[in-house]
Amino acid sequence: MDPELLNSERRILQLLIVEGGRLPQSQLVERTRWSDSTISRTLCRMETQGRIERFQLGSGKCVVLPQDEE
């Protein structure tokens, strides 16, 4: 993993890898026990950097690893 990753980003990437590259955002909140706003800010930063992608899934969002990182 990239040494420049923040610990929060590293934790999210680890969870995504363990779950096959895809996880609802609500599950990230539940598994990390971080607030919705902390997860949202971290995911926004990661999405801007191209580390993850998010898409609407029902009333929530799903977080996925980009195809080239799976």
N, CA, C and O atoms as CSV, one atom per row, in Angstrom:
chain,resi,resn,atom,element,x,y,z
A,1,MET,N,N,0.822,-1.190,0.000
A,1,MET,CA,C,0.000,0.000,0.000
A,1,MET,C,C,0.864,1.250,0.000
A,1,MET,O,O,1.992,1.252,0.493
A,2,ASP,N,N,0.314,2.295,-0.556
A,2,ASP,CA,C,1.006,3.574,-0.669
A,2,ASP,C,C,1.361,4.124,0.713
A,2,ASP,O,O,0.475,4.272,1.555
A,3,PRO,N,N,2.639,4.430,0.965
A,3,PRO,CA,C,3.038,4.943,2.280
A,3,PRO,C,C,2.475,6.329,2.590
A,3,PRO,O,O,2.484,6.750,3.747
A,4,GLU,N,N,1.984,7.043,1.575
A,4,GLU,CA,C,1.421,8.371,1.800
A,4,GLU,C,C,-0.028,8.335,2.266
A,4,GLU,O,O,-0.601,9.376,2.590
A,5,LEU,N,N,-0.621,7.153,2.303
A,5,LEU,CA,C,-2.006,7.036,2.757
A,5,LEU,C,C,-2.119,7.402,4.228
A,5,LEU,O,O,-1.256,7.057,5.035
A,6,LEU,N,N,-3.177,8.093,4.563
A,6,LEU,CA,C,-3.481,8.347,5.963
A,6,LEU,C,C,-3.988,7.048,6.586
A,6,LEU,O,O,-4.467,6.168,5.871
A,7,ASN,N,N,-3.889,6.920,7.894
A,7,ASN,CA,C,-4.365,5.708,8.557
A,7,ASN,C,C,-5.833,5.438,8.269
A,7,ASN,O,O,-6.222,4.284,8.085
A,8,SER,N,N,-6.651,6.479,8.226
A,8,SER,CA,C,-8.076,6.294,7.949
A,8,SER,C,C,-8.290,5.755,6.535
A,8,SER,O,O,-9.135,4.885,6.327
A,9,GLU,N,N,-7.539,6.259,5.576
A,9,GLU,CA,C,-7.646,5.777,4.201
A,9,GLU,C,C,-7.170,4.332,4.105
A,9,GLU,O,O,-7.784,3.516,3.417
A,10,ARG,N,N,-6.104,4.026,4.777
A,10,ARG,CA,C,-5.564,2.665,4.776
A,10,ARG,C,C,-6.601,1.686,5.340
A,10,ARG,O,O,-6.801,0.602,4.792
A,11,ARG,N,N,-7.255,2.074,6.432
A,11,ARG,CA,C,-8.269,1.214,7.059
A,11,ARG,C,C,-9.429,0.952,6.098
A,11,ARG,O,O,-9.902,-0.180,5.991
A,12,ILE,N,N,-9.879,1.974,5.411
A,12,ILE,CA,C,-10.978,1.811,4.461
A,12,ILE,C,C,-10.558,0.905,3.312
A,12,ILE,O,O,-11.323,0.027,2.911
A,13,LEU,N,N,-9.368,1.100,2.779
A,13,LEU,CA,C,-8.893,0.243,1.692
A,13,LEU,C,C,-8.771,-1.211,2.142
A,13,LEU,O,O,-9.110,-2.122,1.386
A,14,GLN,N,N,-8.297,-1.435,3.354
A,14,GLN,CA,C,-8.192,-2.799,3.875
A,14,GLN,C,C,-9.562,-3.457,3.954
A,14,GLN,O,O,-9.716,-4.615,3.564
A,15,LEU,N,N,-10.556,-2.733,4.455
A,15,LEU,CA,C,-11.912,-3.282,4.535
A,15,LEU,C,C,-12.456,-3.599,3.146
A,15,LEU,O,O,-13.082,-4.640,2.947
A,16,LEU,N,N,-12.221,-2.716,2.195
A,16,LEU,CA,C,-12.697,-2.955,0.835
A,16,LEU,C,C,-12.024,-4.179,0.219
A,16,LEU,O,O,-12.683,-4.979,-0.446
A,17,ILE,N,N,-10.737,-4.329,0.431
A,17,ILE,CA,C,-10.012,-5.479,-0.118
A,17,ILE,C,C,-10.547,-6.777,0.469
A,17,ILE,O,O,-10.773,-7.744,-0.260
A,18,VAL,N,N,-10.749,-6.804,1.781
A,18,VAL,CA,C,-11.270,-8.005,2.454
A,18,VAL,C,C,-12.656,-8.364,1.922
A,18,VAL,O,O,-12.994,-9.544,1.824
A,19,GLU,N,N,-13.457,-7.361,1.581
A,19,GLU,CA,C,-14.828,-7.583,1.113
A,19,GLU,C,C,-14.930,-7.695,-0.408
A,19,GLU,O,O,-16.024,-7.579,-0.959
A,20,GLY,N,N,-13.833,-7.914,-1.078
A,20,GLY,CA,C,-13.876,-8.128,-2.517
A,20,GLY,C,C,-13.970,-6.857,-3.348
A,20,GLY,O,O,-14.318,-6.910,-4.528
A,21,GLY,N,N,-13.662,-5.712,-2.740
A,21,GLY,CA,C,-13.609,-4.470,-3.500
A,21,GLY,C,C,-14.867,-3.640,-3.494
A,21,GLY,O,O,-14.934,-2.618,-4.178
A,22,ARG,N,N,-15.888,-4.061,-2.725
A,22,ARG,CA,C,-17.165,-3.329,-2.734
A,22,ARG,C,C,-17.827,-3.422,-1.370
A,22,ARG,O,O,-17.879,-4.492,-0.764
A,23,LEU,N,N,-18.337,-2.279,-0.889
A,23,LEU,CA,C,-18.991,-2.255,0.419
A,23,LEU,C,C,-19.912,-1.040,0.489
A,23,LEU,O,O,-19.521,0.051,0.073
A,24,PRO,N,N,-21.135,-1.212,1.011
A,24,PRO,CA,C,-21.987,-0.040,1.217
A,24,PRO,C,C,-21.325,0.931,2.195
A,24,PRO,O,O,-20.672,0.508,3.149
A,25,GLN,N,N,-21.494,2.217,1.960
A,25,GLN,CA,C,-20.898,3.225,2.829
A,25,GLN,C,C,-21.377,3.048,4.269
A,25,GLN,O,O,-20.609,3.272,5.205
A,26,SER,N,N,-22.624,2.652,4.456
A,26,SER,CA,C,-23.159,2.442,5.810
A,26,SER,C,C,-22.410,1.336,6.543
A,26,SER,O,O,-22.263,1.394,7.763
A,27,GLN,N,N,-21.935,0.326,5.811
A,27,GLN,CA,C,-21.154,-0.748,6.427
A,27,GLN,C,C,-19.782,-0.246,6.868
A,27,GLN,O,O,-19.249,-0.703,7.879
A,28,LEU,N,N,-19.215,0.685,6.121
A,28,LEU,CA,C,-17.939,1.280,6.539
A,28,LEU,C,C,-18.113,2.037,7.850
A,28,LEU,O,O,-17.256,1.966,8.730
A,29,VAL,N,N,-19.221,2.758,7.979
A,29,VAL,CA,C,-19.506,3.479,9.224
A,29,VAL,C,C,-19.631,2.483,10.373
A,29,VAL,O,O,-19.060,2.680,11.445
A,30,GLU,N,N,-20.381,1.417,10.134
A,30,GLU,CA,C,-20.608,0.407,11.175
A,30,GLU,C,C,-19.315,-0.302,11.578
A,30,GLU,O,O,-19.051,-0.484,12.767
A,31,ARG,N,N,-18.526,-0.694,10.614
A,31,ARG,CA,C,-17.319,-1.481,10.907
A,31,ARG,C,C,-16.176,-0.664,11.496
A,31,ARG,O,O,-15.380,-1.177,12.283
A,32,THR,N,N,-16.097,0.601,11.115
A,32,THR,CA,C,-15.027,1.439,11.665
A,32,THR,C,C,-15.441,2.114,12.965
A,32,THR,O,O,-14.596,2.512,13.768
A,33,ARG,N,N,-16.744,2.239,13.163
A,33,ARG,CA,C,-17.310,2.972,14.311
A,33,ARG,C,C,-16.943,4.452,14.270
A,33,ARG,O,O,-16.851,5.115,15.303
A,34,TRP,N,N,-16.735,4.953,13.054
A,34,TRP,CA,C,-16.485,6.373,12.851
A,34,TRP,C,C,-17.815,7.041,12.533
A,34,TRP,O,O,-18.774,6.367,12.157
A,35,SER,N,N,-17.880,8.352,12.679
A,35,SER,CA,C,-19.111,9.082,12.377
A,35,SER,C,C,-19.353,9.113,10.865
A,35,SER,O,O,-18.437,8.932,10.062
A,36,ASP,N,N,-20.626,9.351,10.506
A,36,ASP,CA,C,-20.976,9.486,9.091
A,36,ASP,C,C,-20.144,10.580,8.426
A,36,ASP,O,O,-19.676,10.418,7.299
A,37,SER,N,N,-19.963,11.695,9.136
A,37,SER,CA,C,-19.232,12.817,8.536
A,37,SER,C,C,-17.750,12.495,8.342
A,37,SER,O,O,-17.153,12.910,7.348
A,38,THR,N,N,-17.152,11.761,9.279
A,38,THR,CA,C,-15.741,11.368,9.137
A,38,THR,C,C,-15.564,10.453,7.935
A,38,THR,O,O,-14.648,10.639,7.134
A,39,ILE,N,N,-16.444,9.463,7.811
A,39,ILE,CA,C,-16.390,8.547,6.663
A,39,ILE,C,C,-16.595,9.330,5.371
A,39,ILE,O,O,-15.850,9.149,4.408
A,40,SER,N,N,-17.592,10.189,5.349
A,40,SER,CA,C,-17.901,10.946,4.140
A,40,SER,C,C,-16.727,11.822,3.703
A,40,SER,O,O,-16.385,11.852,2.521
A,41,ARG,N,N,-16.113,12.531,4.642
A,41,ARG,CA,C,-14.956,13.383,4.305
A,41,ARG,C,C,-13.786,12.547,3.785
A,41,ARG,O,O,-13.138,12.910,2.804
A,42,THR,N,N,-13.528,11.436,4.450
A,42,THR,CA,C,-12.416,10.573,4.035
A,42,THR,C,C,-12.674,9.998,2.650
A,42,THR,O,O,-11.775,9.976,1.809
A,43,LEU,N,N,-13.901,9.530,2.406
A,43,LEU,CA,C,-14.236,8.962,1.101
A,43,LEU,C,C,-14.194,10.022,0.005
A,43,LEU,O,O,-13.773,9.739,-1.116
A,44,CYS,N,N,-14.622,11.223,0.321
A,44,CYS,CA,C,-14.565,12.318,-0.658
A,44,CYS,C,C,-13.116,12.567,-1.075
A,44,CYS,O,O,-12.820,12.708,-2.262
A,45,ARG,N,N,-12.228,12.620,-0.104
A,45,ARG,CA,C,-10.798,12.829,-0.382
A,45,ARG,C,C,-10.255,11.666,-1.229
A,45,ARG,O,O,-9.526,11.885,-2.196
A,46,MET,N,N,-10.613,10.447,-0.858
A,46,MET,CA,C,-10.124,9.271,-1.582
A,46,MET,C,C,-10.675,9.220,-3.003
A,46,MET,O,O,-9.980,8.811,-3.932
A,47,GLU,N,N,-11.929,9.638,-3.164
A,47,GLU,CA,C,-12.542,9.650,-4.492
A,47,GLU,C,C,-11.849,10.681,-5.385
A,47,GLU,O,O,-11.602,10.418,-6.561
A,48,THR,N,N,-11.541,11.840,-4.835
A,48,THR,CA,C,-10.829,12.883,-5.577
A,48,THR,C,C,-9.453,12.389,-6.021
A,48,THR,O,O,-8.987,12.730,-7.108
A,49,GLN,N,N,-8.808,11.589,-5.179
A,49,GLN,CA,C,-7.485,11.043,-5.487
A,49,GLN,C,C,-7.560,9.835,-6.422
A,49,GLN,O,O,-6.526,9.345,-6.875
A,50,GLY,N,N,-8.764,9.351,-6.716
A,50,GLY,CA,C,-8.933,8.198,-7.594
A,50,GLY,C,C,-8.715,6.863,-6.911
A,50,GLY,O,O,-8.577,5.843,-7.586
A,51,ARG,N,N,-8.681,6.847,-5.586
A,51,ARG,CA,C,-8.440,5.603,-4.846
A,51,ARG,C,C,-9.696,4.743,-4.724
A,51,ARG,O,O,-9.606,3.518,-4.631
A,52,ILE,N,N,-10.866,5.384,-4.723
A,52,ILE,CA,C,-12.141,4.667,-4.659
A,52,ILE,C,C,-13.122,5.350,-5.600
A,52,ILE,O,O,-12.872,6.447,-6.098
A,53,GLU,N,N,-14.249,4.671,-5.831
A,53,GLU,CA,C,-15.368,5.251,-6.571
A,53,GLU,C,C,-16.611,5.020,-5.729
A,53,GLU,O,O,-16.691,4.040,-4.988
A,54,ARG,N,N,-17.579,5.918,-5.842
A,54,ARG,CA,C,-18.848,5.757,-5.128
A,54,ARG,C,C,-19.993,5.898,-6.112
A,54,ARG,O,O,-19.911,6.667,-7.069
A,55,PHE,N,N,-21.064,5.147,-5.870
A,55,PHE,CA,C,-22.270,5.298,-6.665
A,55,PHE,C,C,-23.479,5.094,-5.773
A,55,PHE,O,O,-23.403,4.456,-4.723
A,56,GLN,N,N,-24.599,5.649,-6.217
A,56,GLN,CA,C,-25.837,5.560,-5.460
A,56,GLN,C,C,-26.331,4.123,-5.459
A,56,GLN,O,O,-26.336,3.461,-6.498
A,57,LEU,N,N,-26.747,3.641,-4.293
A,57,LEU,CA,C,-27.285,2.289,-4.144
A,57,LEU,C,C,-28.512,2.397,-3.252
A,57,LEU,O,O,-28.398,2.409,-2.026
A,58,GLY,N,N,-29.683,2.474,-3.868
A,58,GLY,CA,C,-30.901,2.680,-3.095
A,58,GLY,C,C,-30.853,4.034,-2.418
A,58,GLY,O,O,-30.658,5.059,-3.072
A,59,SER,N,N,-31.032,4.036,-1.101
A,59,SER,CA,C,-31.008,5.303,-0.368
A,59,SER,C,C,-29.611,5.662,0.133
A,59,SER,O,O,-29.425,6.716,0.742
A,60,GLY,N,N,-28.635,4.804,-0.116
A,60,GLY,CA,C,-27.265,5.051,0.341
A,60,GLY,C,C,-26.286,5.024,-0.815
A,60,GLY,O,O,-26.669,5.118,-1.981
A,61,LYS,N,N,-25.022,4.896,-0.473
A,61,LYS,CA,C,-23.967,4.836,-1.486
A,61,LYS,C,C,-23.154,3.568,-1.301
A,61,LYS,O,O,-23.015,3.049,-0.194
A,62,CYS,N,N,-22.622,3.083,-2.413
A,62,CYS,CA,C,-21.731,1.934,-2.394
A,62,CYS,C,C,-20.335,2.431,-2.748
A,62,CYS,O,O,-20.168,3.268,-3.635
A,63,VAL,N,N,-19.349,1.913,-2.054
A,63,VAL,CA,C,-17.952,2.295,-2.264
A,63,VAL,C,C,-17.251,1.121,-2.933
A,63,VAL,O,O,-17.365,-0.016,-2.474
A,64,VAL,N,N,-16.534,1.388,-4.004
A,64,VAL,CA,C,-15.832,0.328,-4.726
A,64,VAL,C,C,-14.400,0.750,-5.029
A,64,VAL,O,O,-14.089,1.936,-5.143
A,65,LEU,N,N,-13.548,-0.247,-5.154
A,65,LEU,CA,C,-12.190,0.002,-5.626
A,65,LEU,C,C,-12.241,0.156,-7.136
A,65,LEU,O,O,-12.993,-0.563,-7.795
A,66,PRO,N,N,-11.468,1.067,-7.703
A,66,PRO,CA,C,-11.419,1.181,-9.163
A,66,PRO,C,C,-10.961,-0.146,-9.770
A,66,PRO,O,O,-10.229,-0.901,-9.131
A,67,GLN,N,N,-11.383,-0.423,-10.976
A,67,GLN,CA,C,-11.086,-1.694,-11.639
A,67,GLN,C,C,-9.605,-2.033,-11.656
A,67,GLN,O,O,-9.246,-3.198,-11.483
A,68,ASP,N,N,-8.739,-1.055,-11.859
A,68,ASP,CA,C,-7.308,-1.346,-11.968
A,68,ASP,C,C,-6.661,-1.672,-10.629
A,68,ASP,O,O,-5.495,-2.064,-10.606
A,69,GLU,N,N,-7.384,-1.522,-9.492
A,69,GLU,CA,C,-6.813,-1.819,-8.180
A,69,GLU,C,C,-7.350,-3.115,-7.591
A,69,GLU,O,O,-6.865,-3.555,-6.548
A,70,GLU,N,N,-8.328,-3.732,-8.222
A,70,GLU,CA,C,-8.905,-4.966,-7.673
A,70,GLU,C,C,-8.011,-6.147,-7.911
A,70,GLU,O,O,-8.344,-7.263,-7.514
